[in-house]
Amino acid sequence: MRKGLLLFTLLLGTWLLFATGKANADKVFSETSVRGSYGFSFQGEIVGIAPVAAIGVLEADGNGNINPASRTININGVPITETFTCTYSVDPNGTGSAVCPIDDPQPGAPPVETFDFVLVNNAKGFQFVGTTPGIVVLGTGTKQ
């Protein structure tokens, strides 16, 4: 009896694993997958200069635009509030990229920051990495 129950449990688990993987593989994402308000945070380093961390909020319109967005960024212990807009694109597999001009960049800071991201939890969140040369950041965002 125990062997039969064990075999049934293994088969059921295998089927559920296959069914879940298949469902996720069939999901197709686009810019419309990213709509609404998200909170985000990141941390990292401006290479050779200072550590950096930030928290903020952004509003995505589902058409490839983020406006408005704001963040408090802390560079080497100095907090600064910034606003910015972005354009973004999403590939069918849930990966994407964003280009974000900073409204009033700090002296020496790049006027435009870039990021690559992956949507998670059916686009209720995302993970991202900075792709701006000289800045290494890694962060997450969650739909509010």
N, C-alpha and C positions, 0 to 999 in steps of 0.2 A: 504494500500500500504506500509506504514512504517513497519508494522508487518511482511509482506512478505519479505521485504528487510533485516530486522533485522534477521529473521530466516535464510535466505540465507547466510548472512554474518557469522552467528554463525556456520552453517553447513560447510561452506567453511573453516573457521578457524580451526574447529575440524578436518576436513579431512587433511589440510596442516600440522597440528601438528602431527597427526598420521603418515602421509607419511614421514615427516622428521625424526621422531623417529624411524620408521621402517628402513629407509635408513641407519641411523647411527648404528642401532643394527646389521645390516647385514655386516658392514665393518669389515674386518679381517686384522689385522696388523701383521707385522713380522719385522725382522731386516732390510729387504730391504725397509721398510717404512721410515727409518731414513738414509738419504743419502744427503751429501752436507755439506755446511758450515752453522753454526749456531752461533749467538751471544747469550751470556747468562749473567745473573747477579744473585747474591744472597746476602742475608744478614742474620745475626743471631748472635750467640754467641758461643765462646768456654767456656763451662759451668764453672762458677766460676773464669774465668781468664780474658776474654776480649771480647768486641764486635768484629764482623768480617763482612766484606763486600767484594764483588769481582765482577769484570766484565772480560769477556774474549771471546775467539772464539774457536771453535772446528770444526774439519772436520771428518764427519762420512762416512765410506765407504760402508754402506749398507750391510755389512757382519758381523757386530758385533764388529767392531774396530773403535776407535777414535784415529786418529794420523794424524797430530799433534794437540795439544791443548795448549793454553797458557792463562794465566790470570794475572791480577794485583789484588792481595789480600791485603786488609788493615786490619791489626790486631792491635787493640787498638791504631790507629792513625799512624801506621808504614806501608807504602806501600811496597810490595814485588812482583816482577815479577817471576812467576813460569811456567814451562812447564810440561806436563804430557801426558800420553796415557791412554786409557780406553778400556775395553771390555764391551759390553752391550748385553742384551737380551731383546726381546720384546714379550709379550704375545699377543695372538690373540685379546684381548679386548683393546689393546693400552697401557697397563701398562707395566712397565719393571724395570730393575735395571742395574746399572753400577758399575764397580770396577775400580778405577783409582789410579795406583801407581804414586806418585809424584817423578819427576826425581831427585831433590835435596831438600828434605824436610828441613824445618827450624828446629833448635834444639828444641826438645820437641814436635814437630808436628808428627802426625802419618805418616808413610811412604806410606800408602794406605788409600784413602778415598772411601766411598761407598755412593750410592744414589739410591733412588727409584723415578720413574717418571711416568707421564701419558702424552701421546701424545694428542695434541689438534689441532683444525683447520686442520684436515686431515693430520696430521704429519708435518704441517708447523711450529709448535711450540711445546713446552713441558713445563710442570710445574714439579718441583722436590723438594724433601726433602732429607736432608742429613741423612744417617743412620749410620754414624761413631759414635761409643760411645764417649760421651763427647763433641760432636759438634752438635749444633742445627742450621741448616740453611734451608731457604726456598727460592726458586728462580724460574726464568722462562728463557726460551730460545726461539729464533725466527730464522727461516730460513733466511739467508741473500740473 
